[in-house]
Amino acid sequence: MSLATLTPVLLAATLVVIEASKVYSIGTSMMNGANLAAASLANYYHTNPAVVTDTYAQQQVFNNIRISQMIASNRQFSIPPGGWNLTANPPRVTVVCTYLPGQGTPALPAFPTVDPLKLGSKFTISESATYALKQ
């Protein structure tokens, strides 16, 4: 009797631990991607200050940032309103990196992997990074 009761509880706990570790892994990768993107834009600004308004140049920078099964598309990067803060001392750029399941080539894996309640669309894993612009 106790085995019949304990097995589903242990299974559910195992799934929760697995999904929690995936959240941590995805979050770490999004932070790495945001750091790389912000640092790359800050460095690129040194040679081309027009990158502030040149979305094509920004996309070219984002094209170089990929992490297997974590970052597979430029759509994962965004510069939030006020992300280019040229009046700050020092001037800086902020980039947000968001996990977008199903995006990119190859498509990113679904999250959560097991989603019997169809709550996956309620989860957004994003990280941001800010870097001072090279002048």
Secondary structure as UniProt FT lines:
FT   HELIX           2..47
FT   HELIX           49..52
FT   HELIX           55..63
FT   TURN            68..70
FT   HELIX           74..76
FT   STRAND          77..78
FT   TURN            81..82
FT   STRAND          84..85
FT   STRAND          92..98
FT   TURN            101..102
FT   TURN            104..107
FT   TURN            116..117
FT   HELIX           120..122
FT   STRAND          126..132
//
